[in-house]
Amino acid sequence: MKRSIAPAPTARYTPHMVVSSPIASLKAPDRWALAALFAGAVAVGASPIFVRVSELGPLATAFYRPLLAVPVLWLWMRLASGGPSRRGPATLKEYCQLLGAGALFSGDLAFWHLSILHTTVANATLFANAAPLFVTLGAWLLWRERPTRIFLFGMVLAIVGAACLSASSIQVSPENLVGDAYGVVTALFLSAYLLAVSRLASTFTTAAIMTWGSIGTALVLLPIAVVGEGNLLATTAFGWGTLLGLALFSHAAGQGLIAYALKHLPATFSAVGLLVEPVAAAALAALLLAEHPSTWQVVGGAIILTGIIMAKRGSR
C-alpha cells in the first residue's frame, strides 16, 4: 500500500518573517521620543541662522534665547498635565537641581560663543561635537552603564562624519589652541547638561525642566553678556523678532523636544542622535543663505546618519 505524500506546505508570509529595523522595533512612546529628538536637533540646528542675522552680539543673543522663552514655557508648565511626573520643584534641593541644569546649559552656550571668537567655526564645531564621548564616559563612571560594541562603533562613526562636515575648513594652528580648548569645554558642559536632564526627567515634567532650566540659564548668562558685550537692546522690530524666533523655535521648541526625548531614550544615544544637528544646520544654510554644501559635507552627513542608525541598533 502506497503512502500518499502530502504536498509541501506553501510558504506563507507572516509579519514575523520581516527583519525589523532599529526604528521599527521601538515601542510607540520611544518612536515619538526618537522623532522628538531629531525634530529638536533640527530646530536647534537653526540657531546659527538666528545668531548670524541678530543685531546683537553672540553673548547677548544667547542671553535672550532662554529669557524670551520663559513666559511661554511657564504657561506650558502651568497648563500641562503632570501625570506620574511632578509639575515643579517642592524643596530647595529640587530648585537647585533644576536651576543647576540650566546653569550647565549656559556654560555650553557661553563657551560655544567664546570658542567661535577664538578659533574657526569649523574647529569650534569639531570639538563641540565630541559631546557623545563625554556623555558615554560620564554614564559609565556615574551609573556603570556599559555601552555595547555596536553602539561605540556607531558613535565613533557619527563623530567621524561630523568631522567630515567641517573637514575643508579645519585649521591646525597655535593661534587656535585657546578657541579649540573652549570647544572641548563646550562639549563637557553639553554632556553634563544632557546627563542632568536625563535624570531629572524621571521625576519632573518636561515643561518644569525647561522652565526652571531656562531661568537658570538666563541668570548665569546675564552678567556674562553685560561684561562681555554691554549692549543688550535691539534697535529694530526685525532685531527683536530674530531674538523671539531664536527663543521660541530653537530654545522652547528645540530644547523642549530634546528634553522630552531624554525622558524615554538613553542619554548616551541621545547625544549621538543630536549629531544630526550640524547636518540640519548645513541644510538650512543651503536653503536660507544659499551656502551650497561641499562634497565633504554631503559625505559627512551620510556618515553621521549611518552612525546614528548603528548607535540605535547597539543601544541597550
C-alpha positions, 0 to 999 in steps of 0.5 A: 500500500502506497503512502500518499505524500502530502504536498509541501506546505506553501510558504506563507508570509507572516509579519514575523518573517520581516527583519525589523529595523532599529526604528521599527522595533521601538515601542510607540512612546520611544518612536515619538521620543526618537522623532522628538529628538531629531525634530529638536536637533533640527530646530536647534540646528537653526540657531546659527541662522538666528545668531548670524542675522541678530543685531546683537552680539553672540553673548547677548543673543544667547542671553535672550534665547532662554529669557524670551522663552520663559513666559511661554514655557511657564504657561506650558508648565502651568497648563500641562498635565503632570501625570506620574511626573511632578509639575515643579520643584517642592524643596530647595534641593529640587530648585537647585537641581533644576536651576543647576541644569540650566546653569550647565546649559549656559556654560555650553552656550557661553563657551560655544560663543567664546570658542567661535571668537577664538578659533574657526567655526569649523574647529569650534564645531569639531570639538563641540561635537565630541559631546557623545564621548563625554556623555558615554564616559560620564554614564559609565563612571556615574551609573556603570552603564556599559555601552555595547560594541555596536553602539561605540562603533556607531558613535565613533562613526557619527563623530567621524562624519561630523568631522567630515562636515567641517573637514575643508575648513579645519585649521591646525594652528597655535593661534587656535589652541585657546578657541579649540580648548573652549570647544572641548569645554563646550562639549563637557558642559553639553554632556553634563547638561544632557546627563542632568536632564536625563535624570531629572526627567524621571521625576519632573515634567518636561515643561518644569525642566525647561522652565526652571532650566531656562531661568537658570540659564538666563541668570548665569548668562546675564552678567556674562553678556553685560561684561562681555558685550554691554549692549543688550537692546535691539534697535529694530522690530526685525532685531527683536523678532530674530531674538523671539524666533531664536527663543521660541523655535530653537530654545522652547521648541528645540530644547523642549523636544530634546528634553522630552526625548531624554525622558524615554531614550538613553542619554548616551544615544541621545547625544549621538542622535543630536549629531544630526544637528550640524547636518540640519544646520548645513541644510538650512544654510543651503536653503536660507543663505544659499551656502551650497554644501561641499562634497565633504559635507554631503559625505559627512552627513551620510556618515553621521546618519549611518552612525546614528542608525548603528548607535540605535541598533547597539543601544541597550 
